[in-house]
Amino acid sequence: MDFQNRVGSKTGGGGVASWSESNRDRRERLRQLALETIDLQKDPYFMKNHLGSYECKLCLTLHNNEGSYLAHTQGKKHQANLARRAAKEAKDAPAQPAPEKPRVDIKKFVKIGRPGYRVTKQRDLETGQQSLLFQIDYPEITDVIYPRHRFMSAYEQKMEPPDKKWQYLLFAAEPYETIAFKIPSREVDKNDYKFWTHWNRETKQFFLQFSFKLDPKMKTMLMGGPGMQNLAPPPSTRPLGPPPSMPPGMMSMNPQAQGFGQFALD
């Protein structure tokens, strides 16, 4: 057959392949690619009989080679039988109970009101750092309960419109209500000597003291920058009952500061 005089062919070329030839070449390339990527030994429906041909146990079809079987697995008949088999197995399979989620017992207790509290404003004579000392009274608390505390940003609470200038300090202990104090939203000094808590089991009093870090502007004023005079410490007042392990150099700024709400350190 003369392949050189076909329409579109070049002199010396083999001619333009027909549609059937292109289709056969495409299927051969797909078969070679499938043989490289698909492991037929893991196919549960693939079987080689005693005659050397291949069978599909799902569709009961015979195939001369592996490529023919791979082409069959991509056809509509095989895919439809796979879907039908999956639906039948899902219908026949017994209903599996959903795994039971672990239950968390919610503690129920009767709240007896707010605890008593006392707040003291302080300033460190050496560093000039401002601090707050909280004393919370829990006379009815049980021996197995330990008071807890946490800082909350203004955007976490739902009681007031959020204001980035403030944050909240919460205290909680059963069976008392949780109380919160509104304090300036400044960075807290996490140093062990500046931040400490103490739970007195005998008097049922919880103490927490923390200091605010100094702003660069305030630090310059305290150190006496150019054109600035050293700020004198505030006048000394009688401290509010010696709190446990009061760090040296701390003095009370407002020993009678009591009440629930907002504390400014101006």
C-alpha positions in Angstrom: 0.0 0.0 0.0 1.3 3.4 -0.9 1.4 5.5 2.3 3.4 8.4 0.6 0.7 9.8 -1.6 -2.0 10.3 1.1 -3.4 13.7 1.6 -1.3 15.7 4.0 1.7 13.4 3.9 5.2 14.5 3.3 7.6 13.1 0.7 9.5 10.3 2.3 7.1 10.1 5.3 4.9 7.3 6.3 1.7 9.1 5.7 -1.0 10.4 8.0 -2.3 7.7 10.4 -6.0 6.9 10.2 -8.5 7.3 13.1 -8.3 3.6 13.9 -4.6 3.6 13.9 -4.4 6.6 16.2 -7.0 5.0 18.5 -5.0 1.8 18.6 -1.8 3.6 19.4 -3.5 5.7 22.1 -4.8 2.5 23.8 -1.4 0.9 23.6 0.2 3.9 25.3 -2.5 3.9 28.0 -2.0 0.1 28.5 1.7 0.6 29.0 1.1 3.4 31.4 -1.5 1.4 33.4 0.9 -1.6 33.7 3.5 0.7 35.2 1.1 2.3 37.8 -1.5 -0.4 38.6 -0.6 -3.7 40.4 -3.0 -6.3 39.0 -2.1 -8.8 41.8 -4.0 -6.6 44.2 -7.2 -6.6 42.1 -9.7 -9.0 43.7 -11.5 -9.6 40.4 -8.4 -10.3 38.3 -7.8 -14.0 37.6 -5.6 -16.0 35.1 -7.1 -19.3 34.0 -5.5 -22.5 32.9 -5.6 -21.5 29.2 -3.3 -18.5 29.8 -6.1 -15.9 29.3 -7.4 -13.5 31.9 -10.8 -13.3 33.4 -12.8 -10.6 35.3 -14.6 -12.4 38.1 -17.0 -9.5 38.5 -18.2 -9.2 34.9 -17.4 -12.8 33.8 -15.4 -11.6 30.8 -12.4 -13.1 29.0 -9.3 -11.1 27.9 -6.3 -12.2 25.9 -3.8 -10.0 27.7 -3.4 -7.7 30.7 -3.8 -4.6 28.7 -7.2 -5.7 27.5 -8.2 -6.4 31.1 -7.1 -2.9 32.2 -9.0 -1.3 29.4 -12.1 -3.3 30.5 -11.7 -2.1 34.1 -12.1 1.5 32.9 -15.2 0.7 30.9 -18.8 1.5 31.8 -19.8 -2.1 32.4 -17.1 -2.8 35.0 -17.6 0.5 36.7 -21.4 -0.1 36.9 -20.9 -3.6 38.3 -18.5 -2.1 40.9 -21.1 0.4 42.0 -23.8 -2.3 42.2 -21.6 -4.6 44.2 -20.7 -1.7 46.7 -24.4 -0.9 47.1 -25.3 -4.5 47.8 -22.5 -5.0 50.4 -23.5 -1.8 52.1 -27.1 -3.0 52.3 -26.2 -6.5 53.6 -23.7 -5.3 56.1 -25.0 -5.0 59.6 -25.4 -1.4 60.9 -22.4 -0.5 62.9 -23.2 1.5 66.0 -21.5 4.8 66.1 -18.6 5.0 68.6 -19.8 6.4 71.9 -18.2 9.7 72.7 -16.7 10.0 76.1 -19.0 11.7 78.5 -17.8 14.5 80.6 -19.7 15.0 83.8 -20.7 18.6 84.3 -20.3 19.7 87.9 -23.4 21.0 89.4 -23.3 23.1 92.5 -25.3 25.9 94.1 -23.6 29.2 94.0 -23.6 31.0 97.4 -22.6 34.5 96.2 -19.5 36.5 95.6 -16.5 36.2 97.8 -15.0 39.0 99.8 -12.0 40.8 98.3 -9.5 43.5 98.9 -7.2 45.2 96.4 -4.0 47.1 97.1 -2.2 49.4 94.7 1.6 49.4 95.1 4.8 50.8 93.6 8.3 49.4 93.9 10.6 52.0 95.4 13.6 50.7 93.5 12.3 50.1 90.0 9.2 52.3 90.1 7.0 49.5 88.8 3.3 49.6 89.6 1.7 46.5 91.0 -1.6 45.2 92.3 -2.2 42.9 95.3 -5.5 40.9 95.4 -6.8 39.2 98.5 -9.8 37.0 97.9 -11.7 35.4 100.9 -13.3 32.0 100.4 -14.4 31.0 103.9 -16.8 28.3 102.7 -14.5 26.6 100.2 -13.8 22.9 100.7 -10.3 21.5 101.2 -10.1 19.8 97.8 -10.8 23.0 95.9 -8.0 25.3 94.8 -8.9 28.8 93.6 -8.0 29.5 90.0 -7.3 32.7 88.1 -6.7 33.9 84.5 -6.3 37.0 82.5 -8.9 37.8 79.8 -8.7 40.3 77.0 -11.5 42.8 76.5 -12.6 41.0 73.3 -13.3 37.7 75.1 -15.9 39.0 77.5 -19.5 39.8 76.6 -20.6 42.0 79.4 -19.2 45.4 78.1 -18.2 46.8 74.7 -14.6 45.8 74.1 -12.0 48.4 74.8 -8.4 47.6 74.0 -7.2 49.8 76.9 -8.5 47.4 79.5 -8.2 43.7 80.3 -9.8 41.5 83.0 -8.5 39.4 85.8 -10.8 36.5 86.8 -10.9 34.5 90.1 -13.0 31.3 90.4 -13.6 28.8 93.2 -16.6 26.6 93.9 -19.2 27.2 95.3 -18.6 31.0 94.9 -19.4 33.0 91.8 -16.6 34.0 89.5 -15.5 37.6 89.9 -13.5 39.8 87.6 -11.4 42.9 88.0 -11.0 45.4 85.2 -7.3 46.5 85.0 -5.2 48.4 82.4 -4.2 46.4 79.4 -0.4 46.6 80.0 2.2 43.9 79.8 2.6 41.9 83.0 6.0 41.2 84.4 6.2 37.3 84.7 9.3 37.4 86.9 9.0 35.1 89.9 9.7 38.0 92.2 7.1 40.2 90.5 4.3 37.6 90.0 3.3 35.2 92.7 0.2 33.5 94.2 -0.5 32.0 97.6 -3.4 30.0 99.0 -3.7 30.0 102.7 -5.7 26.9 103.6 -6.1 27.9 107.2 -7.6 31.3 106.7 -9.1 30.4 103.3 -7.6 33.4 101.7 -6.1 33.5 98.2 -3.4 36.1 97.4 -2.2 37.2 93.9 0.3 39.9 93.2 1.7 41.0 89.8 3.6 44.0 88.5 3.3 45.9 85.2 6.4 46.3 83.1 7.6 49.8 82.7 7.0 51.6 79.5 10.1 53.1 77.8 8.7 56.6 78.4 8.1 56.0 82.0 11.5 54.3 82.5 13.1 57.4 81.0 11.2 59.7 83.4 12.2 57.5 86.4 15.9 57.3 85.4 16.0 61.1 84.8 16.5 61.6 81.1 17.7 64.8 79.4 15.8 67.7 80.8 13.9 65.5 83.3 14.0 65.4 87.0 13.9 62.1 88.9 10.4 61.4 90.1 10.1 61.1 93.8 8.4 58.0 95.1 4.8 58.5 96.5 4.4 59.2 100.2 4.6 56.2 102.4 1.4 54.9 103.9 0.5 52.1 106.4 0.5 48.8 104.4 -2.6 46.7 104.3 -1.8 43.9 106.6 1.5 42.1 105.7 0.7 39.9 102.8 2.5 36.5 102.7 6.1 36.8 101.4 5.8 40.5 100.5 8.9 41.3 98.3 11.2 43.9 99.8 11.0 47.4 98.6 7.2 47.3 98.0 4.9 49.9 99.6 1.2 50.5 99.6 -0.3 53.2 97.3 -3.9 52.9 98.4 -4.4 50.5 101.3 -8.2 51.1 101.5 -8.9 50.4 97.8 -11.7 48.0 97.8 -14.6 47.1 95.5 -15.4 45.3 92.3 -14.6 47.0 89.0 -12.0 49.2 87.4 -8.5 50.0 88.7 -6.5 52.7 87.1 -2.8 53.2 87.9 -2.4 56.8 87.2 
